[in-house]
Amino acid sequence: MQKTGEPVGVLVGAAGAAGAGSGPEEAGGEPGGGLPRFWPLLLLGAAVVPGTALFLLGRWGDAPAVQAWRTVCLAVTVQALPFLLLGTALSGAINAFVPERVFQRLLPRRPGLAVPVAGVAGVVLPGCECASVPVAASLIGRGVTPAAAFAFLLSAPAINPVVLTATAIAFPGSPAMVLARLLASLATALVMGWLWLRFGRAEWLRPVVRHTGHHHGRSRWDEFRTGFQHDFLHAGGFLVLGAMAAATFNVAVPRSVLDTFAGAPWLSVLFLAGLAVLLAVCSEADAFLAASLTGFPPVARLVFMVVGPMVDLKLIALQAGTFGRAFAVRFSAATVVVAVACSVLIGGVLL
């Protein structure tokens, strides 16, 4: 798996080549910054091929179904794209402008204590899960222990003020639901950080080759642009794949299936946990969808809001592209189990 990331790093950044003694001209081939030689053709293909495929599908199959699929796919992508831009911009800024000693001063040296600090720090990133993945990768590249970076990755889209405010609006007169979401999400992030610290293995985590850190004698703005370009183009492709999978589920599964599981408490919890993974709703909007599921008990709706920002189809795709498939499969599966357990325990007490 490590080999698959090398061409991307060669095309988008000169950091690896610089470490071996080569200059920016050798690494990128272009003084302006490392685009593929045939990038206009790639861009044209990316613009034309999907539209052509949709047009042919619309003429061949059920046009309303194809239109619904296209609408959901575009909605998920457009909804997440601004936050992906925010995350990749922040990731590039961390690499180019923030010295490594800053993280050494802010985070405790003991990894076990760094996890809760990083988890609570998730409140400062007002974005969805798409933004947290590149930021977590950047933190690891800057020397932050992976356990702390993963705690931040899970908590940032779930406990920031935008999400909590949206939850309060979606559930008016129910502050207990807001508190339960905050506590269950934070508990899940911390437990997963500590679990990775205890059971995580280095061979599961294989970040792609990327630009990391400032190199003496180079423009920080050029380094910011290079890191931002790499992260956005790389993560954006996996975002689209996740959005396509979520759209397929939305169109293929009848809404009547929801009513089948609403009556049984445990089945409703498990069903809404799986639904959160498949629907891939942005964390800023999932509270309104959860509030509309009035036939389900409050604990099940809490599970939906806790699982969704931490594990969904587009997030799994982003994690697989950033950290490797071995990591994404194990980490996502464990996160679902921990999130459901924390939500049931905390929701059972508060709700």
C-alpha positions in Angstrom: 0.0 0.0 0.0 2.8 2.4 0.6 3.8 2.3 -3.0 0.5 3.6 -4.2 1.0 6.9 -2.4 4.4 7.7 -3.9 3.4 9.0 -7.3 1.0 11.4 -5.7 3.6 12.8 -3.5 6.0 13.2 -6.4 3.5 15.1 -8.5 2.2 17.5 -5.8 5.1 18.3 -3.6 8.9 18.6 -3.6 9.3 17.9 0.1 10.5 14.3 -0.3 12.8 15.2 -3.1 14.2 18.1 -1.1 15.1 15.8 1.7 17.2 13.7 -0.7 19.0 16.7 -2.0 17.0 17.6 -5.1 15.7 21.0 -5.9 12.1 22.1 -6.7 12.7 21.9 -10.4 13.7 18.3 -10.2 10.7 17.3 -8.1 8.0 19.1 -9.8 9.2 19.5 -13.3 7.5 22.9 -13.4 8.7 26.0 -11.5 5.0 26.8 -10.8 4.5 23.7 -8.7 4.2 20.0 -9.6 1.0 19.5 -11.7 0.9 16.4 -14.0 2.2 16.9 -17.5 -1.2 16.2 -19.0 -3.3 17.8 -16.3 -5.6 19.7 -18.8 -6.7 16.4 -20.3 -7.2 14.9 -16.8 -9.3 18.0 -15.8 -11.4 17.7 -19.0 -12.0 14.0 -18.4 -13.1 14.6 -14.8 -15.5 17.3 -16.1 -16.9 15.4 -19.1 -16.9 11.7 -18.1 -19.3 11.8 -15.1 -21.7 14.0 -16.9 -21.7 11.8 -19.9 -22.3 8.7 -17.8 -25.2 10.4 -16.0 -26.7 11.4 -19.3 -26.5 7.9 -20.7 -27.9 6.4 -17.5 -30.8 8.9 -17.5 -31.8 7.9 -21.1 -31.3 4.2 -20.5 -32.8 3.7 -17.0 -35.4 5.2 -14.8 -34.9 9.0 -15.2 -36.5 10.1 -11.9 -34.3 7.6 -10.0 -31.2 8.8 -11.7 -32.2 12.5 -11.0 -32.7 11.6 -7.4 -29.3 9.9 -7.2 -27.6 12.9 -8.9 -29.4 15.3 -6.5 -28.3 13.4 -3.4 -24.8 12.9 -4.6 -24.3 16.6 -5.5 -26.0 17.6 -2.2 -23.6 15.5 -0.1 -20.6 16.8 -2.1 -21.5 20.4 -2.1 -22.4 20.3 1.6 -19.1 18.9 2.5 -16.9 20.7 0.0 -16.6 24.1 2.0 -15.5 22.2 5.1 -13.0 20.1 3.1 -11.6 23.3 1.8 -11.3 24.7 5.3 -9.6 21.5 6.5 -7.1 21.3 3.7 -6.3 25.0 4.0 -5.8 24.6 7.8 -3.7 21.5 7.1 -1.5 23.4 4.7 -1.2 26.4 7.1 -0.1 24.0 9.9 2.6 22.5 7.8 3.9 25.8 6.4 3.5 28.3 9.3 3.4 26.4 12.6 6.7 25.3 14.0 6.8 21.8 15.4 7.8 23.2 18.9 4.4 24.7 19.2 2.7 21.3 19.4 5.4 20.1 21.8 4.5 23.0 24.1 0.7 22.8 23.8 0.3 19.0 24.2 1.5 17.1 27.3 4.5 14.9 26.6 2.7 11.8 28.0 0.5 10.4 25.2 -2.1 9.3 27.7 -2.6 12.9 28.8 -2.3 14.3 25.2 -5.4 12.4 24.1 -7.9 14.3 26.3 -6.3 17.7 25.6 -6.5 17.0 21.8 -10.1 15.7 22.2 -11.2 18.9 24.0 -9.3 21.0 21.4 -11.8 19.7 18.8 -14.1 22.4 19.8 -12.0 25.0 17.9 -12.6 23.6 14.4 -16.1 24.7 13.2 -16.3 22.1 10.4 -17.6 18.7 9.5 -15.7 15.4 9.4 -14.3 16.1 6.0 -12.2 19.0 7.5 -10.8 16.9 10.4 -9.2 14.2 8.3 -6.5 16.3 6.6 -5.9 18.3 9.8 -5.3 15.1 11.7 -2.9 13.9 9.0 -1.1 17.2 9.2 -0.8 16.9 13.0 0.7 13.5 12.7 3.2 14.8 10.2 4.2 17.5 12.6 5.1 15.0 15.4 1.8 14.8 17.3 1.1 11.3 18.6 -1.4 9.5 16.4 -3.7 8.7 19.4 -4.1 12.4 20.1 -4.6 13.3 16.4 -7.3 10.6 16.2 -9.1 11.9 19.3 -9.1 15.4 17.6 -10.3 13.8 14.3 -13.3 12.3 16.0 -14.2 15.2 18.4 -13.8 18.1 16.0 -16.9 17.5 13.9 -19.1 16.5 16.9 -18.5 19.0 19.7 -17.8 22.3 18.0 -20.1 25.2 18.7 -21.8 25.1 15.2 -22.9 21.5 15.7 -24.1 22.0 19.2 -26.0 25.1 18.3 -27.7 23.2 15.4 -28.6 20.4 17.8 -30.2 22.9 20.2 -32.2 24.4 17.4 -33.3 21.0 16.1 -34.4 19.9 19.6 -35.9 23.0 21.1 -36.6 22.7 24.8 -34.4 19.7 25.1 -31.0 20.8 26.5 -30.5 17.2 27.8 -30.1 16.1 24.1 -27.4 18.7 23.5 -25.5 17.7 26.7 -25.9 14.0 25.8 -24.4 14.6 22.4 -21.5 16.6 23.7 -20.6 14.0 26.4 -21.2 10.9 24.3 -19.1 12.3 21.4 -16.3 13.5 23.6 -16.2 10.2 25.5 -16.1 8.2 22.2 -13.2 10.4 21.0 -11.2 9.9 24.2 -11.8 6.2 24.4 -10.8 5.7 20.8 -7.6 7.7 21.4 -6.7 5.6 24.4 -7.6 2.4 22.6 -5.3 3.3 19.7 -2.6 4.1 22.2 -2.9 0.7 23.7 -3.7 -1.6 20.8 -2.8 0.4 17.6 0.0 -0.8 15.4 2.3 1.2 13.2 1.8 -1.1 10.2 -1.9 -0.2 10.2 -1.2 3.5 9.8 0.3 4.3 6.4 -0.1 8.0 5.6 0.4 9.0 2.0 3.6 10.8 1.0 3.0 14.5 1.6 4.6 17.8 2.1 5.5 18.2 5.8 7.0 21.2 7.5 8.9 24.3 6.5 12.3 23.9 4.8 14.9 26.6 5.2 15.3 28.9 2.2 11.9 28.2 0.7 8.8 30.4 0.6 6.2 29.5 3.2 3.4 30.6 0.9 4.7 28.2 -1.8 4.8 25.4 0.8 1.3 26.3 1.9 0.1 26.2 -1.7 1.8 22.8 -2.4 0.4 21.2 0.8 -3.1 22.6 0.2 -3.1 21.4 -3.4 -2.1 17.9 -2.5 -4.5 17.4 0.3 -7.5 18.9 -1.5 -7.0 17.0 -4.7 -6.3 13.8 -2.9 -9.1 14.0 -0.4 -11.6 15.4 -2.8 -11.7 12.3 -5.0 -12.5 10.1 -2.0 -15.2 12.5 -0.9 -16.9 12.1 -4.3 -16.7 8.3 -4.0 -18.3 8.4 -0.6 -21.0 10.7 -1.8 -21.8 8.4 -4.7 -22.1 5.4 -2.3 -24.4 7.4 0.0 -26.6 8.5 -2.9 -26.9 4.9 -4.1 -28.2 3.9 -0.6 -30.7 6.8 -0.5 -32.2 5.9 -3.8 -32.2 2.1 -3.5 -33.6 1.6 0.0 -37.3 2.3 0.4 -38.3 4.7 3.2 -40.8 2.2 4.5 -37.9 0.2 5.8 -37.5 2.9 8.5 -40.8 2.0 10.1 -39.9 -1.7 10.4 -37.2 -1.0 13.0 -38.7 1.9 14.9 -40.7 -0.2 17.4 -37.9 -2.3 18.9 -35.4 -0.3 21.1 -32.3 -2.3 20.4 -33.1 -2.7 16.8 -33.8 1.0 16.4 -30.4 1.8 18.0 -28.5 -0.5 15.6 -30.5 0.5 12.6 -29.9 4.3 13.1 -26.2 3.6 13.7 -26.0 1.8 10.4 -28.2 4.5 8.8 -25.8 7.2 10.0 -22.9 5.4 8.3 -24.8 5.0 5.0 -26.5 8.4 4.7 -23.2 10.4 5.2 -25.1 13.5 6.4 -22.8 16.4 7.4 -22.5 16.9 11.1 -24.0 20.5 10.9 -27.2 19.0 9.4 -27.7 15.6 11.0 -29.5 16.9 14.0 -32.4 18.1 11.9 -32.7 14.7 10.3 -32.5 13.0 13.6 -35.3 15.3 15.0 -37.5 14.3 12.0 -37.2 10.6 13.0 -40.0 11.0 15.6 -40.9 7.3 15.5 -37.6 6.4 17.0 -36.7 6.6 20.8 -34.4 9.5 21.9 -31.5 7.2 22.6 -31.6 5.8 19.1 -31.6 9.4 17.7 -28.7 10.2 19.9 -26.8 7.2 18.5 -27.5 8.6 15.0 -26.0 12.0 15.8 -22.9 10.5 17.6 -22.0 7.9 15.0 -22.6 10.0 11.9 -19.9 12.6 12.4 -17.3 9.9 13.2 -18.1 7.1 10.8 -19.8 7.4 7.4 -19.2 6.3 3.9 -17.4 9.5 2.8 -15.3 9.6 6.0 -14.3 6.0 5.6 -13.2 6.7 2.0 -11.3 9.8 3.2 -9.5 7.9 5.9 -8.6 5.0 3.6 -7.1 7.5 1.1 -5.2 9.4 3.8 -4.1 6.7 6.3 -4.6 3.5 4.4 -7.3 0.9 4.1 -6.0 -1.3 6.9 -6.4 1.6 9.3 -9.8 2.8 8.0 -11.4 -0.7 8.3 -10.2 -1.3 11.9 -10.6 2.2 13.2 -14.1 2.7 11.7 -15.4 -0.6 13.0 -14.1 0.0 16.5 -15.4 3.6 16.5 -19.0 2.4 15.7 -18.9 0.0 18.6 -17.5 2.6 21.1 -19.9 5.3 19.8 -23.0 3.1 20.2 -21.9 2.0 23.7 -21.2 5.5 24.9 -24.4 6.9 23.4 -26.5 4.2 25.0 -24.9 4.6 28.4 -25.0 8.4 28.5 -28.4 8.6 26.7 -29.9 6.1 29.1 -28.9 8.4 32.0 -29.7 11.8 30.6 -32.6 11.0 28.3 
